[in-house]
């Protein structure tokens, strides 16, 4: 999976400019984004090994980060 990382927190500080919702990330989510910064071609399986979790849990973490708008898949799903 090739990924693009967006901001770790979206939105401004109190009294800052108005715009989009504020998205806070857990320490685990920040750790996952760091892994993708190191290797934007990281697979779900590679992520699972790095986090010592099963592949479905890694997939769920990716899904949550995509829903939050901080991670986006680039390219197709076939790895070509």
C-alpha positions in Angstrom: 0.0 0.0 0.0 1.4 3.4 -0.9 0.1 6.1 1.5 0.1 9.8 1.9 0.2 11.2 5.4 -1.7 14.3 6.3 -1.5 16.4 9.5 -1.5 14.5 12.8 -4.0 16.9 14.2 -6.5 18.6 12.0 -8.1 22.0 13.0 -6.7 25.0 14.8 -6.1 25.9 18.3 -8.7 27.7 20.4 -9.1 31.2 19.0 -7.4 30.1 15.8 -8.9 30.1 12.3 -12.2 28.3 11.8 -12.1 25.2 9.7 -12.8 21.4 9.8 -13.1 19.2 12.9 -10.3 18.6 15.3 -8.9 15.1 15.0 -6.8 13.8 17.9 -4.7 10.7 17.4 -3.8 8.0 19.9 -0.1 7.2 20.6 -0.6 3.9 18.6 -2.0 5.9 15.6 1.0 8.3 15.8 3.3 5.3 15.9 1.6 3.8 12.8 1.9 7.1 10.9 5.6 7.2 11.8 6.0 3.7 10.2 4.3 5.0 7.1 6.6 8.0 7.0 9.6 5.7 7.1 8.2 3.5 4.4 5.2 4.7 2.4 4.9 1.2 0.7 4.3 -0.5 4.0 1.9 -3.5 3.8 -0.7 -4.5 6.3 1.4 -7.6 7.0 4.5 -5.5 7.6 2.6 -3.2 9.9 1.2 -6.2 11.9 4.7 -7.6 12.4 6.1 -4.2 13.5 3.2 -3.8 16.0 3.1 -7.4 17.0 -0.6 -7.7 16.2 -2.6 -9.7 13.7 -3.2 -8.5 10.2 -6.9 -7.8 10.7 -6.1 -5.5 13.6 -3.5 -3.7 11.5 -6.1 -3.3 8.7 -8.6 -1.9 11.3 -6.0 0.7 12.4 -5.4 1.8 8.8 -9.2 2.0 8.2 -9.6 4.3 11.2 -6.8 6.6 10.1 -8.3 6.8 6.6 -11.7 7.7 8.2 -10.0 10.4 10.3 -8.5 11.8 7.0 -4.9 11.5 8.0 -4.0 8.6 5.8 -4.9 8.1 2.2 -4.2 5.2 -0.2 -2.6 6.1 -3.5 -2.8 3.9 -6.5 -4.6 0.6 -7.1 -5.1 -2.4 -4.8 -3.2 -4.9 -6.9 0.3 -3.8 -6.2 1.1 -3.0 -9.9 
